[in-house]
Structures are given as C-alpha cells and as structure tokens.
Amino acid sequence: MRNIQLRDLELIDTINNGQLAENYLSSVEGRCSSMKEAKYYKKGKDKEVYCVLCPHYCKINDGKIGKCRVRKNVDGTLYTLNYGKITSYAYDPIEKKPLYHFYPGSNIFSVGSFGCNLACDFCQNWEIVYEQSLTIDMSDEEIISLAKAKDSIGIAFTYNEPSIWLEYVLNISKKIKEEGLKNILVTNGYINQEPLEELLPYIDAMNIDLKSINNFYYKHYCKGTIEPVLRTIELAARNTHVEITTMLIDNENSSLEEIETLAKRIGEINRSIPLHFSRYYPAYKMKNPPTKIEVLIEARNIAKEYLDYVYIGNVWGIDNNTYCPKCHEKLVDRTLKREVLSIEDGKCKKCQYKINLIY
C-alpha cells in the first residue's frame, strides 16, 4: 500500500497517457470542497439528520459529523466528505486482500480513502483512518484506466472501510462491471442490510473482517457489535464469493473455545467459506506482543474440524497451498508461481470433490 504523495500525480498521469485532468491534493481541512449528498439518511427536527447507513444510526446535529468522520450535516442535509477522495493505492496480488479462492495468481488495483465506522484499538491502517493525510481526486475515467492497467482484473476497495465510501463505490463498481472487470470489497461488514443489498449485485468478491465471535471484544476494542457483521456474512455468502479474516491476538480473542465457536458459526453458514487467521503485530493504541505462531497453527487445526479451507496470514514459511478437503490433493500452489494445479470444472481432478474456488 502507498499513501498518496506528490510524485504519485506523475505516475497516474503516465498511466493515463497524459490525460489526467484537474487532480489536486488537499488536506482534511479541504475535503469539504467537493461534498456530495449522502444516501441512507433521514431528516429530523431543527436540522438534525439520522444516518442509517450503518448500525451506529448516528444522530448528527447541524455542522457535526458522524462516528465514521466522513458524513457531515450541513444545514439539515447529510453530505459525504470522501466522495472520490483517495489516500492510498497499489497494484497487489489478489492473495494479499486476502482472497485465496478468487482468481489465484491474478493482480488487482487496490484503492482506499479515509475514515472508518469502527474504532479498533489495533487498527493497522490508522494513519489514513484517523490522521490527516493527503488525498487525490480522480475522475471515473482515470480510476477505470488504473483498474485496467498492469494486468489488473479490476478494483479492490480496501485500506479504510469501503462501506462508508458507499456513494463512490456504487458509482465506480457499476462502471467497472460494464468494462467486464471485477469488483472486490475488503470490509469490516458493519453495514445495514438495505445499503448492502443495493451494493451486492456489483460485487464479485468480499473479504469480511470478523474480528472475534465475542460481542464484548467488539464493544471493548472496536466500539461496535458482532450481530451486524454476522448478518453481512450470511447475506453476502448467498450472493457473492466470500472469504473471512480474523486477526488473532494472544489472550484477547485466541482461546480454544472462542476459535471453535467462531469456526462452528462460519461453518453453519457454509463450511466451504475460506477463513484466514492473521497474525497480530502491535499497532495504533494496542501494544500487546505479536501473536505466537503456535497459537495460529493451533487455531487452524481447530477450525479445520468445521471448515474446508483455513489459512494463516502474516507469517513467513507457512504452507498456504490449497488442498482438496476430501483426498488432500494439492489444488493450488502458492509457493512460487501462484497457480491452479488440479481443478477441472470446479472439481478436484483426483476425486471429483466440488471446490469453492473461482478461476
């Protein structure tokens, strides 16, 4: 991931063959200059508004912003402060999202804005979520050009929380689909059902961050609740490709009982949903030591009793190849080339077991 810097203007201009039009850099103070009326809010008395995009249901007085810090009440109308505002971008391997069962070996143009509707003590991208950062405005045409460059299969909305970027994500994702490209959402899943249902027809794959199966953990460390996230997983899994990431923190969300409960709950939705256990490193407000590797390995072993595909992230040297859940044939090799080896017509070539993998 790269945060926007002055030299990035030249790079984007090069990719677009010199056609970059009126891009500019701005600080947080300048982000209100191109506001767009928000979707999903209701007007109240005395110029109050009620945002219904996410489960916080923020009541926002005139001149104030919501918990996500990107939706502002201006004279009784709710506006987005982040429409078309980009803080970070990169061309990534699809596996970095992480998505291991969606076009293995491909690359994706990743892009993010600022703000989030959770407040995690361990936020890995806190610089762009909470701090002042440079942003760049891009036209729709410029974003689509970037999504088509460098062998990218489309665009991933990531880095900060894309659901609070809804108006922009909706607009761009529709145009990306028209180009025959793919849309990916890397999200905390903290969104209400109606806006999610509007967005899902344009999303090809999602990685949903299930931070814990414990509601106290969500309330204490993330300032949210778990039920909306579980609802998002259930609804998304019926409509698009879904993978789940859980970052494990020693002595916080890593007990054997909690891992078993989490894996069971995902398995009840669909045992073929891939689960990624990610290793925690100290970040933002949380200074706990990095998660022990043996904790991640034990968690994987427990989860595999209930799920077909379980992986470990942020650890070098771990076997993250994909194997057939039935006969254990190696299906996808990620050691060197990131290539599909033994899948045909969506089934394991050796035993014909149906494999949840898009390629």
C-alpha positions as CSV (number, residue, x, y, z in Angstrom):
1,M,0.0,0.0,0.0
2,R,1.2,3.5,-0.8
3,N,-0.1,6.7,0.8
4,I,-0.6,9.5,-1.7
5,Q,2.5,11.6,-2.3
6,L,3.2,14.4,-4.6
7,R,5.1,12.2,-7.1
8,D,2.0,10.0,-7.4
9,L,0.4,12.6,-9.6
10,E,3.2,12.0,-12.2
11,L,2.7,8.2,-12.0
12,I,-1.1,8.4,-12.5
13,D,-0.6,10.9,-15.3
14,T,1.8,8.4,-17.0
15,I,-0.6,5.5,-16.7
16,N,-3.4,7.6,-18.3
17,N,-1.1,8.8,-21.2
18,G,-1.1,12.4,-20.1
19,Q,-4.8,12.7,-19.9
20,L,-5.0,13.4,-16.1
21,A,-7.5,16.2,-15.6
22,E,-7.5,18.6,-12.7
23,N,-6.3,16.3,-10.0
24,Y,-5.3,18.1,-6.9
25,L,-4.0,17.4,-3.4
26,S,-5.8,18.5,-0.3
27,S,-5.6,18.1,3.5
28,V,-8.5,17.1,5.7
29,E,-9.4,20.8,6.0
30,G,-10.0,20.9,2.3
31,R,-12.1,17.8,2.0
32,C,-15.4,19.6,2.2
33,S,-14.8,21.4,-1.1
34,S,-16.4,18.7,-3.2
35,M,-19.1,17.2,-1.0
36,K,-21.9,15.0,-2.4
37,E,-25.2,14.4,-0.7
38,A,-25.2,11.1,1.1
39,K,-27.5,8.2,0.6
40,Y,-29.3,6.5,3.5
41,Y,-30.3,9.2,6.0
42,K,-33.4,10.7,7.4
43,K,-34.2,14.3,8.3
44,G,-35.3,15.3,11.8
45,K,-36.2,18.4,13.7
46,D,-34.1,21.5,13.9
47,K,-31.9,20.5,11.0
48,E,-30.9,17.2,12.7
49,V,-30.3,14.2,10.5
50,Y,-30.2,10.5,11.3
51,C,-27.7,8.4,9.3
52,V,-29.0,4.8,8.6
53,L,-26.0,3.6,6.5
54,C,-24.5,1.5,9.4
55,P,-25.7,0.1,12.7
56,H,-24.5,3.1,14.7
57,Y,-27.6,5.1,13.5
58,C,-25.8,8.4,14.2
59,K,-27.9,11.4,15.2
60,I,-26.0,14.3,13.6
61,N,-26.6,17.9,14.5
62,D,-26.1,20.7,12.1
63,G,-22.4,21.3,11.4
64,K,-21.3,18.0,13.0
65,I,-20.0,14.7,11.6
66,G,-20.9,11.0,12.3
67,K,-18.7,8.4,14.0
68,C,-17.2,7.5,10.7
69,R,-15.9,11.1,10.3
70,V,-16.9,11.2,6.6
71,R,-20.6,12.2,6.8
72,K,-21.4,15.7,7.7
73,N,-24.7,17.6,8.4
74,V,-24.7,20.9,6.5
75,D,-27.8,22.9,7.2
76,G,-30.0,19.8,7.6
77,T,-28.6,17.8,4.6
78,L,-26.2,15.0,5.1
79,Y,-23.1,15.1,2.8
80,T,-20.2,12.7,2.2
81,L,-16.7,14.2,2.7
82,N,-14.9,11.4,1.0
83,Y,-16.5,11.1,-2.5
84,G,-13.7,10.5,-5.0
85,K,-11.0,11.2,-2.3
86,I,-8.2,8.7,-2.5
87,T,-5.4,8.4,0.1
88,S,-3.8,5.2,-0.9
89,Y,-3.4,2.9,-3.9
90,A,-1.4,-0.1,-5.0
91,Y,-1.3,-3.0,-7.5
92,D,-1.5,-6.1,-5.4
93,P,-1.5,-9.9,-5.8
94,I,-5.1,-11.0,-5.2
95,E,-3.8,-13.1,-2.3
96,K,-2.9,-10.0,-0.4
97,K,-6.5,-9.0,0.2
98,P,-6.5,-11.9,1.3
99,L,-8.5,-13.8,-1.4
100,Y,-7.1,-17.3,-2.0
101,H,-10.1,-18.7,-3.8
102,F,-10.8,-15.9,-6.3
103,Y,-8.7,-15.9,-9.5
104,P,-5.5,-17.2,-7.9
105,G,-2.3,-15.7,-9.3
106,S,-4.0,-12.5,-10.6
107,N,-3.4,-8.9,-9.7
108,I,-5.8,-6.2,-8.6
109,F,-5.7,-2.4,-8.4
110,S,-6.4,-1.5,-4.8
111,V,-7.6,1.9,-3.7
112,G,-8.7,3.4,-0.4
113,S,-10.0,6.7,1.1
114,F,-10.2,7.7,4.7
115,G,-12.4,7.2,7.8
116,C,-14.0,4.1,9.4
117,N,-17.2,3.3,11.2
118,L,-15.4,1.2,13.8
119,A,-12.6,2.4,16.2
120,C,-10.3,-0.6,16.7
121,D,-7.5,-0.2,19.2
122,F,-5.3,-2.3,17.0
123,C,-6.0,-0.6,13.6
124,Q,-3.3,-1.5,11.1
125,N,-4.1,1.5,8.8
126,W,-4.7,4.1,11.5
127,E,-2.7,6.7,9.6
128,I,-5.3,7.0,6.9
129,V,-8.3,6.2,9.1
130,Y,-7.7,8.7,11.9
131,E,-4.9,11.1,10.9
132,Q,-4.8,14.0,8.5
133,S,-3.5,12.7,5.1
134,L,-3.1,13.9,1.6
135,T,-5.8,12.9,-0.8
136,I,-6.1,13.0,-4.6
137,D,-9.3,13.4,-6.7
138,M,-9.7,11.2,-9.7
139,S,-12.3,11.2,-12.4
140,D,-14.2,8.0,-13.1
141,E,-12.3,7.5,-16.3
142,E,-9.0,7.8,-14.6
143,I,-9.9,5.2,-11.9
144,I,-11.1,2.8,-14.6
145,S,-7.9,3.2,-16.6
146,L,-5.9,2.4,-13.5
147,A,-8.1,-0.7,-12.9
148,K,-7.4,-1.9,-16.4
149,A,-3.6,-1.3,-16.3
150,K,-0.8,-3.7,-15.3
151,D,-2.8,-6.9,-15.9
152,S,-5.2,-6.0,-13.1
153,I,-8.5,-7.9,-13.1
154,G,-10.4,-4.9,-11.6
155,I,-10.5,-2.9,-8.5
156,A,-10.4,-3.6,-4.7
157,F,-11.9,-1.1,-2.4
158,T,-9.8,-1.5,0.7
159,Y,-7.3,0.1,3.2
160,N,-10.0,2.0,5.0
161,E,-13.7,0.9,5.4
162,P,-15.3,1.0,1.9
163,S,-18.9,0.8,3.1
164,I,-18.7,4.4,4.3
165,W,-17.5,5.3,0.8
166,L,-20.7,3.8,-0.5
167,E,-21.8,6.5,-2.9
168,Y,-18.4,6.4,-4.7
169,V,-18.1,2.6,-4.5
170,L,-21.5,2.2,-6.1
171,N,-20.8,4.6,-8.9
172,I,-17.4,3.1,-9.8
173,S,-18.4,-0.5,-9.3
174,K,-21.2,-0.2,-11.8
175,K,-18.8,1.2,-14.4
176,I,-16.2,-1.4,-13.6
177,K,-18.8,-4.1,-14.3
178,E,-19.6,-2.5,-17.6
179,E,-15.9,-2.9,-18.6
180,G,-16.0,-6.6,-17.8
181,L,-13.8,-6.2,-14.8
182,K,-14.1,-7.4,-11.2
183,N,-15.1,-5.5,-8.0
184,I,-13.7,-6.6,-4.6
185,L,-14.7,-5.3,-1.2
186,V,-12.4,-5.7,1.8
187,T,-14.7,-4.7,4.6
188,N,-15.5,-4.9,8.3
189,G,-19.0,-5.9,7.4
190,Y,-20.6,-3.1,9.6
191,I,-23.3,-2.0,7.3
192,N,-27.1,-2.1,7.4
193,Q,-29.0,-4.6,5.2
194,E,-30.6,-2.2,2.8
195,P,-27.4,-0.5,1.6
196,L,-25.7,-3.8,1.5
197,E,-28.4,-5.2,-0.7
198,E,-28.0,-2.3,-3.1
199,L,-24.3,-2.8,-3.3
200,L,-24.1,-6.6,-3.6
201,P,-25.2,-7.0,-7.2
202,Y,-22.0,-5.2,-8.3
203,I,-19.5,-7.0,-6.0
204,D,-17.7,-10.1,-7.3
205,A,-15.9,-11.0,-4.1
206,M,-15.6,-9.9,-0.5
207,N,-13.2,-10.4,2.3
208,I,-15.0,-9.7,5.5
209,D,-13.1,-9.0,8.7
210,L,-14.7,-11.0,11.6
211,K,-12.7,-9.6,14.4
212,S,-14.0,-12.0,17.0
213,I,-17.0,-14.1,17.8
214,N,-17.2,-12.4,21.2
215,N,-19.5,-9.4,21.4
216,F,-17.6,-8.0,24.4
217,Y,-14.5,-7.9,22.2
218,Y,-16.3,-5.9,19.6
219,K,-17.7,-3.4,22.1
220,H,-14.5,-3.0,24.1
221,Y,-11.8,-3.0,21.3
222,C,-13.8,-1.9,18.2
223,K,-16.7,0.2,19.5
224,G,-19.2,-1.9,17.6
225,T,-21.3,-5.1,17.9
226,I,-21.0,-8.5,16.3
227,E,-24.5,-9.3,15.1
228,P,-24.5,-6.8,12.1
229,V,-21.2,-8.4,10.9
230,L,-22.6,-11.9,11.1
231,R,-25.7,-10.8,9.2
232,T,-23.5,-9.3,6.5
233,I,-21.5,-12.6,6.2
234,E,-24.8,-14.5,5.8
235,L,-26.3,-12.2,3.2
236,A,-23.1,-11.8,1.3
237,A,-22.3,-15.5,1.2
238,R,-25.7,-16.1,-0.6
239,N,-24.9,-13.5,-3.3
240,T,-21.2,-13.4,-3.9
241,H,-17.8,-15.0,-3.2
242,V,-16.9,-14.5,0.4
243,E,-13.7,-15.1,2.4
244,I,-13.2,-14.2,6.1
245,T,-10.2,-12.8,8.0
246,T,-9.8,-12.9,11.8
247,M,-6.7,-11.4,13.3
248,L,-5.7,-13.3,16.4
249,I,-4.3,-11.5,19.4
250,D,-2.9,-13.6,22.2
251,N,-5.1,-13.8,25.3
252,E,-7.7,-11.5,23.7
253,N,-9.6,-13.5,21.0
254,S,-7.4,-16.6,20.7
255,S,-8.8,-19.1,23.3
256,L,-9.5,-22.5,22.0
257,E,-13.2,-22.2,23.0
258,E,-13.5,-19.0,21.0
259,I,-11.8,-20.4,18.0
260,E,-14.1,-23.4,18.0
261,T,-17.2,-21.2,18.4
262,L,-16.1,-18.9,15.6
263,A,-15.3,-21.8,13.2
264,K,-18.6,-23.5,14.0
265,R,-20.5,-20.3,13.3
266,I,-18.9,-19.8,9.9
267,G,-19.4,-23.5,9.1
268,E,-23.1,-23.2,9.9
269,I,-23.3,-20.6,7.1
270,N,-21.2,-22.5,4.7
271,R,-18.2,-24.8,5.6
272,S,-16.6,-24.0,2.2
273,I,-16.0,-20.3,3.1
274,P,-12.2,-19.8,3.4
275,L,-11.1,-18.5,6.7
276,H,-7.8,-16.6,7.2
277,F,-6.2,-16.3,10.6
278,S,-3.9,-13.3,10.5
279,R,-1.0,-12.7,12.9
280,Y,-1.3,-9.5,15.0
281,Y,1.5,-7.0,15.3
282,P,1.5,-4.0,17.7
283,A,-0.3,-1.0,16.1
284,Y,-2.1,2.2,17.0
285,K,-3.2,2.0,20.6
286,M,-2.6,-1.7,21.3
287,K,0.9,-2.6,22.4
288,N,0.5,-6.4,23.1
289,P,3.4,-8.5,21.7
290,P,2.9,-10.2,18.3
291,T,0.8,-13.3,18.3
292,K,2.8,-16.5,18.8
293,I,2.9,-18.6,15.7
294,E,2.0,-21.7,17.5
295,V,-1.3,-20.0,18.6
296,L,-2.2,-19.5,14.9
297,I,-1.3,-23.1,14.0
298,E,-3.4,-24.5,16.8
299,A,-6.3,-22.2,15.8
300,R,-6.0,-23.5,12.2
301,N,-6.1,-27.1,13.4
302,I,-9.3,-26.5,15.4
303,A,-11.0,-24.5,12.7
304,K,-10.4,-27.3,10.1
305,E,-12.7,-29.5,12.0
306,Y,-15.6,-27.3,10.9
307,L,-14.3,-25.6,7.7
308,D,-12.8,-26.9,4.5
309,Y,-10.2,-24.2,3.9
310,V,-8.2,-22.4,6.7
311,Y,-5.1,-20.3,6.2
312,I,-2.6,-18.4,8.2
313,G,-1.5,-14.9,7.2
314,N,1.4,-12.5,8.1
315,V,3.7,-15.5,8.8
316,W,6.6,-16.4,6.5
317,G,7.1,-20.0,5.6
318,I,3.7,-21.4,6.4
319,D,2.1,-23.8,4.0
320,N,-0.8,-21.8,2.5
321,N,-1.4,-24.0,-0.5
322,T,-5.0,-25.2,-1.2
323,Y,-5.7,-28.9,-0.8
324,C,-8.8,-30.9,-1.6
325,P,-10.8,-31.3,1.7
326,K,-11.6,-34.9,0.7
327,C,-8.5,-36.5,-0.8
328,H,-5.9,-33.9,0.1
329,E,-4.6,-33.4,-3.4
330,K,-2.8,-30.1,-3.8
331,L,-5.1,-27.9,-5.9
332,V,-3.4,-24.5,-5.8
333,D,0.3,-23.9,-5.3
334,R,1.3,-20.6,-3.7
335,T,4.9,-21.4,-3.1
336,L,6.3,-19.9,-6.2
337,K,4.0,-19.2,-9.1
338,R,0.6,-18.9,-7.5
339,E,-1.0,-21.4,-9.9
340,V,-4.0,-23.7,-10.1
341,L,-2.8,-27.3,-10.4
342,S,-5.6,-29.9,-10.1
343,I,-9.0,-28.4,-10.6
344,E,-11.3,-29.0,-13.6
345,D,-14.9,-27.9,-14.0
346,G,-14.9,-26.7,-10.4
347,K,-13.9,-30.1,-9.0
348,C,-10.8,-31.8,-7.8
349,K,-9.3,-33.8,-10.7
350,K,-8.4,-36.7,-8.5
351,C,-11.6,-37.4,-6.5
352,Q,-14.2,-35.0,-8.1
353,Y,-15.0,-33.2,-4.9
354,K,-16.6,-29.8,-5.5
355,I,-14.2,-27.0,-4.8
356,N,-15.2,-23.5,-3.8
357,L,-12.8,-21.6,-6.0
358,I,-13.2,-19.2,-8.9
359,Y,-10.5,-19.1,-11.5
